[in-house]
Structure formats: C-alpha cells, structure tokens
Amino acid sequence: MKNGETQRGKQNYKCRNCGRQFVENPQWKPKERDTFALIDRMLLERMPLAGIARVLQLSESWL
C-alpha cells in the first residue's frame, strides 16, 4: 500500500504483510562488494579520498 513520499519525492510503499517500507524503483543502487574491497586497498596504499572518489566516480561525502 502507498505510504507517503520519500525526501526525494518518490512514492514510498509499505508491505501489508511484514510492514517493510520500500521504494519501487530506487534511485540509488547498493555498491558491490568488489568496490568496498578496492576502496580498502586504496586506503592501505594511503591514496587520498579525493583521488579515490575521482577514480571510482563516487562522491567524497559517500566515502
């Protein structure tokens, strides 16, 4: 059933069985485990966050 809107203006839904809230077509996708492993290796090499963000095309605030 419909359950209001998200902060970004998308329709929010709530499952009638379990009560879980979700967005049908989310704008943001979860990152892959390989990405996290790559970030960890780059940090071990003392690469700056700005450089990691540029290489992986992520925002610095996400890192």
C-alpha atoms as a printed R data frame, in Angstrom:
   type eleno elety resid chain resno      x      y      z
1  ATOM     1    CA   MET     A     1  0.000  0.000  0.000
2  ATOM     2    CA   LYS     A     2  1.111  3.580 -0.510
3  ATOM     3    CA   ASN     A     3  2.903  5.173  2.419
4  ATOM     4    CA   GLY     A     4  3.682  8.825  1.600
5  ATOM     5    CA   GLU     A     5  6.748 10.089 -0.226
6  ATOM     6    CA   THR     A     6 10.478  9.931  0.382
7  ATOM     7    CA   GLN     A     7 12.604 13.036  0.950
8  ATOM     8    CA   ARG     A     8 13.440 12.989 -2.748
9  ATOM     9    CA   GLY     A     9  9.764 12.993 -3.770
10 ATOM    10    CA   LYS     A    10  9.435  9.340 -4.819
11 ATOM    11    CA   GLN     A    11  6.413  7.250 -3.847
12 ATOM    12    CA   ASN     A    12  7.028  5.212 -0.681
13 ATOM    13    CA   TYR     A    13  5.253  1.883 -0.154
14 ATOM    14    CA   LYS     A    14  4.637 -0.306  2.905
15 ATOM    15    CA   CYS     A    15  4.180 -4.085  2.791
16 ATOM    16    CA   ARG     A    16  0.855 -5.173  4.261
17 ATOM    17    CA   ASN     A    17  2.294 -8.492  5.490
18 ATOM    18    CA   CYS     A    18  5.586 -7.544  7.155
19 ATOM    19    CA   GLY     A    19  5.351 -3.737  7.404
20 ATOM    20    CA   ARG     A    20  8.611 -3.157  5.499
21 ATOM    21    CA   GLN     A    21  8.903  0.219  3.758
22 ATOM    22    CA   PHE     A    22 10.424  0.460  0.291
23 ATOM    23    CA   VAL     A    23 10.597  2.464 -2.937
24 ATOM    24    CA   GLU     A    24  9.594  0.520 -6.032
25 ATOM    25    CA   ASN     A    25 12.346  1.833 -8.351
26 ATOM    26    CA   PRO     A    26 15.073  3.280 -6.085
27 ATOM    27    CA   GLN     A    27 17.336  5.975 -7.487
28 ATOM    28    CA   TRP     A    28 20.391  4.709 -5.594
29 ATOM    29    CA   LYS     A    29 21.730  1.181 -6.017
30 ATOM    30    CA   PRO     A    30 23.822 -0.578 -3.348
31 ATOM    31    CA   LYS     A    31 27.565 -0.716 -4.017
32 ATOM    32    CA   GLU     A    32 29.168 -4.027 -4.929
33 ATOM    33    CA   ARG     A    33 31.489 -5.858 -2.515
34 ATOM    34    CA   ASP     A    34 34.317 -5.512 -5.046
35 ATOM    35    CA   THR     A    35 34.049 -1.731 -4.757
36 ATOM    36    CA   PHE     A    36 34.453 -1.888 -0.980
37 ATOM    37    CA   ALA     A    37 37.476 -4.181 -1.312
38 ATOM    38    CA   LEU     A    38 39.057 -1.819 -3.850
39 ATOM    39    CA   ILE     A    39 38.483  1.187 -1.569
40 ATOM    40    CA   ASP     A    40 40.115 -0.674  1.326
41 ATOM    41    CA   ARG     A    41 43.182 -1.488 -0.809
42 ATOM    42    CA   MET     A    42 43.460  2.131 -1.981
43 ATOM    43    CA   LEU     A    43 43.262  3.374  1.610
44 ATOM    44    CA   LEU     A    44 46.008  0.940  2.639
45 ATOM    45    CA   GLU     A    45 48.167  2.492 -0.095
46 ATOM    46    CA   ARG     A    46 47.477  5.895  1.512
47 ATOM    47    CA   MET     A    47 45.683  7.250 -1.527
48 ATOM    48    CA   PRO     A    48 43.781 10.472 -0.724
49 ATOM    49    CA   LEU     A    49 39.989 10.356 -0.524
50 ATOM    50    CA   ALA     A    50 39.654 12.881 -3.335
51 ATOM    51    CA   GLY     A    51 41.712 10.609 -5.608
52 ATOM    52    CA   ILE     A    52 39.672  7.535 -4.705
53 ATOM    53    CA   ALA     A    53 36.454  9.453 -5.378
54 ATOM    54    CA   ARG     A    54 37.710 10.534 -8.821
55 ATOM    55    CA   VAL     A    55 38.937  7.068 -9.827
56 ATOM    56    CA   LEU     A    56 35.788  5.219 -8.710
57 ATOM    57    CA   GLN     A    57 33.413  8.047 -9.691
58 ATOM    58    CA   LEU     A    58 31.940  8.307 -6.181
59 ATOM    59    CA   SER     A    59 31.241 11.378 -4.103
60 ATOM    60    CA   GLU     A    60 33.708 12.283 -1.389
61 ATOM    61    CA   SER     A    61 30.862 12.559  1.098
62 ATOM    62    CA   TRP     A    62 29.936  8.919  0.412
63 ATOM    63    CA   LEU     A    63 33.479  7.812  1.220
